[in-house]
Structures are given as structure tokens and as C-alpha cells.
Amino acid sequence: MRTEAIRLIGAFGPDAAPALNDLIKELADPTPEVRAAAAWSIAQIGPPAAGAASAVARLLSDENSQGRECAALALGAMGKGAATAIPELSAALKDHAPTVRMAAASALGKMGKDAKPAVPALAAALQVPGEEVQVLRNVAYALGDIGPAAASSIPALKQVQHLRVIYIAEEAIAKIEGKPSPTWH
């Protein structure tokens, strides 16, 4: 019941911001499901939860993959306000759980040009042999959303060969180069 109650706090969205300090405390709970629920609720608060970015970023190294995924989702929901977590999100691009890698890439993209320090890690993620398609897609979207600051990733984007990713890589290159491009999402 406690886990569900914590998740319900997030149902209030940004209006749950006054409960942020209590949710931050729950990120250190000994129960993995409680930690994940706290991160999920923080994600639902969105940008007003940016003050929790460093506490949420610590959860990216949690033993529980659901907790790590919820932490990445929360950081993404904070957007540019979570820029302090760029190193942890960059490291999460190598997580063993594909859902964590997907969420980390998406979170970095939501930071826009502020995520420039993550460009080398994102470009490297494009070159992982046998990587999950959705991870590759999220990485390409993120690089495009970073824009011109991701110019150093263009060679890696040009090497993308997967049929379900190549058009997203082409869109990302156009965004990085400041050219108009069709969007597919």
C-alpha cells in the first residue's frame, strides 16, 4: 500500500511539488519498489521537481532496473533543470537494461543544447553492435534535439544502417545542420 500511495502523489502532477522533499527521502528507502515509486512520482511533477535532480541521479546506479528506469524518466521530465545529472545519464547509456538506456537517451534529448557534454557518449551508443532498435532511435532523436551542439556526432549518425533508425538519423543530421527536415514522430 505504501508504494501505491507514493505513486498516487505523482497523480497530482506539478501540484504535488510541495511533497517533493518527502519523495526525495523515499528515494533512499531500503525497498526497491518504494524507491522506484518515488522516482515515478517525481517524474510526474516534471520541471518543478528539478531541485531533486541530484538525488534522483543517484538512483541511476540502483540495483533495481525499475528504479534506474524511473530515475531516468524523472530526469527527462525535469528537462533542462536536470542538467547536473548529465554525467550519470551518460553513464546510464551503458546500463545492462535496454529500458534504462532508452530512458537515459530520451532524458538527454529533453535537455537540448545543454546536453552537449553527453554527445560523445550518445555517439558511442550509436555504434554498439546489436543494440536494441528503440535505444538507437532514442539516441538519434536525442542528438537531433541537442541540435548544432551535437555536430561532432554527424559521422556516427551517417554510419547508421538499420532501416528503422536511418530516417531518424537523417532527421537528426538535418536538425544539427540547421536544415529543415521532415519529422516522422
C-alpha positions as CSV (number, residue, x, y, z in Angstrom):
1,M,0.0,0.0,0.0
2,R,2.8,2.4,0.8
3,T,4.3,2.0,-2.7
4,E,0.9,2.7,-4.3
5,A,0.3,5.7,-2.0
6,I,3.7,7.2,-3.1
7,R,2.7,6.7,-6.8
8,L,-0.6,8.4,-6.2
9,I,1.2,11.5,-5.1
10,G,2.5,11.8,-8.6
11,A,-1.0,11.8,-10.0
12,F,-1.3,15.4,-8.9
13,G,1.4,16.3,-11.4
14,P,3.1,19.7,-10.8
15,D,0.6,20.3,-7.9
16,A,2.5,17.6,-6.0
17,A,5.6,19.8,-5.8
18,P,5.1,20.5,-2.1
19,A,5.6,16.8,-1.4
20,L,9.0,16.8,-3.2
21,N,11.1,16.7,0.0
22,D,9.1,13.7,1.2
23,L,9.6,11.9,-2.2
24,I,13.3,12.7,-2.1
25,K,13.5,10.9,1.3
26,E,11.8,7.8,-0.2
27,L,14.5,7.6,-2.9
28,A,16.7,6.2,-0.2
29,D,14.2,3.7,1.1
30,P,15.5,0.1,1.5
31,T,12.7,-1.3,-0.6
32,P,13.4,-1.2,-4.4
33,E,9.7,-0.7,-5.2
34,V,9.4,2.3,-2.9
35,R,12.4,3.9,-4.5
36,A,11.0,3.3,-8.0
37,A,7.6,4.7,-6.9
38,A,9.2,7.8,-5.5
39,A,11.1,8.4,-8.8
40,W,7.9,7.8,-10.8
41,S,6.1,10.4,-8.7
42,I,8.9,12.9,-9.1
43,A,8.7,12.3,-12.9
44,Q,5.0,13.2,-12.8
45,I,5.8,16.5,-11.1
46,G,8.0,17.4,-14.1
47,P,10.1,20.6,-14.3
48,P,9.1,21.9,-10.8
49,A,11.0,18.8,-9.4
50,A,14.3,20.0,-10.8
51,G,15.6,20.6,-7.3
52,A,15.6,16.8,-6.8
53,A,17.9,16.1,-9.8
54,S,21.0,15.2,-7.9
55,A,19.0,12.9,-5.5
56,V,17.3,11.2,-8.5
57,A,20.6,10.9,-10.4
58,R,22.0,8.8,-7.6
59,L,19.2,6.3,-8.3
60,L,20.7,5.7,-11.7
61,S,23.1,3.3,-10.0
62,D,20.5,1.5,-8.1
63,E,20.5,-2.3,-8.1
64,N,16.9,-2.4,-9.3
65,S,16.4,-1.7,-13.0
66,Q,12.9,-0.4,-12.5
67,G,14.3,2.2,-10.1
68,R,17.0,3.2,-12.6
69,E,14.5,3.5,-15.4
70,C,12.1,5.6,-13.3
71,A,15.1,7.8,-12.3
72,A,15.9,8.4,-16.0
73,L,12.3,9.1,-16.7
74,A,12.2,11.6,-13.9
75,L,15.3,13.4,-15.0
76,G,13.8,13.6,-18.5
77,A,10.6,15.1,-17.2
78,M,12.7,17.8,-15.4
79,G,14.2,18.8,-18.8
80,K,17.0,21.4,-18.7
81,G,16.6,21.6,-14.9
82,A,18.3,18.2,-14.6
83,A,21.4,19.2,-16.5
84,T,23.5,18.4,-13.4
85,A,22.7,14.8,-14.0
86,I,24.3,14.7,-17.5
87,P,27.3,12.6,-16.3
88,E,25.1,10.0,-14.7
89,L,22.7,9.9,-17.7
90,S,25.7,9.5,-20.0
91,A,26.9,6.5,-17.9
92,A,23.4,5.1,-18.0
93,L,23.7,4.8,-21.8
94,K,25.7,1.7,-21.0
95,D,23.3,0.2,-18.5
96,H,22.5,-3.5,-19.0
97,A,18.8,-2.9,-19.1
98,P,17.6,-1.5,-22.5
99,T,14.7,0.4,-21.0
100,V,17.2,2.3,-18.9
101,R,19.3,3.1,-21.9
102,M,16.2,4.2,-23.8
103,A,15.1,6.5,-21.0
104,A,18.6,7.9,-20.5
105,A,18.9,8.9,-24.1
106,S,15.5,10.4,-24.1
107,A,16.2,12.4,-21.0
108,L,19.4,13.8,-22.5
109,G,17.5,14.9,-25.6
110,K,15.0,16.8,-23.5
111,M,17.8,18.9,-22.2
112,G,18.5,20.2,-25.7
113,K,21.8,22.0,-26.3
114,D,22.6,21.9,-22.5
115,A,23.3,18.1,-23.1
116,K,26.3,18.9,-25.3
117,P,28.7,17.2,-22.8
118,A,26.8,13.9,-23.5
119,V,27.3,14.0,-27.2
120,P,30.4,11.7,-27.2
121,A,28.5,9.1,-25.1
122,L,25.4,9.3,-27.3
123,A,27.6,9.0,-30.5
124,A,29.3,5.9,-29.0
125,A,25.9,4.4,-28.1
126,L,25.0,4.5,-31.8
127,Q,27.9,2.2,-32.5
128,V,27.2,-0.6,-30.0
129,P,26.9,-3.8,-32.0
130,G,23.5,-5.4,-31.8
131,E,22.0,-2.6,-29.8
132,E,18.2,-2.5,-29.4
133,V,16.4,-0.6,-32.1
134,Q,14.5,1.6,-29.7
135,V,17.7,2.6,-27.9
136,L,19.3,3.6,-31.3
137,R,16.1,5.5,-32.2
138,N,16.1,7.4,-28.9
139,V,19.8,8.2,-29.2
140,A,19.3,9.6,-32.7
141,Y,16.3,11.7,-31.6
142,A,18.4,13.0,-28.6
143,L,21.3,14.1,-30.9
144,G,18.8,15.9,-33.2
145,D,17.2,17.6,-30.2
146,I,20.6,18.7,-28.9
147,G,21.0,20.4,-32.3
148,P,24.1,22.2,-33.6
149,A,25.9,21.4,-30.3
150,A,25.9,17.8,-31.4
151,A,27.8,18.4,-34.7
152,S,30.6,16.0,-33.6
153,S,28.1,13.1,-33.8
154,I,27.4,13.5,-37.5
155,P,29.9,10.9,-38.6
156,A,28.3,8.3,-36.2
157,L,24.8,9.3,-37.4
158,K,25.9,8.8,-41.0
159,Q,27.0,5.3,-40.2
160,V,23.6,4.2,-39.0
161,Q,22.4,1.4,-41.3
162,H,19.3,0.0,-39.5
163,L,16.2,0.5,-41.6
164,R,14.1,1.5,-38.6
165,V,16.7,4.1,-37.5
166,I,18.3,5.5,-40.6
167,Y,15.5,8.1,-41.3
168,I,15.7,9.3,-37.7
169,A,19.5,9.7,-38.1
170,E,18.9,11.7,-41.3
171,E,16.4,13.9,-39.5
172,A,18.9,14.4,-36.6
173,I,21.7,15.4,-39.1
174,A,19.3,17.9,-40.7
175,K,18.5,19.4,-37.2
176,I,22.1,19.5,-36.3
177,E,23.0,21.3,-39.5
178,G,20.1,23.7,-39.1
179,K,18.3,22.5,-42.2
180,P,14.6,21.8,-42.5
181,S,13.7,18.2,-42.2
182,P,10.6,16.1,-42.3
183,T,9.6,14.7,-38.9
184,W,8.4,11.1,-38.5
185,H,7.2,11.3,-35.0
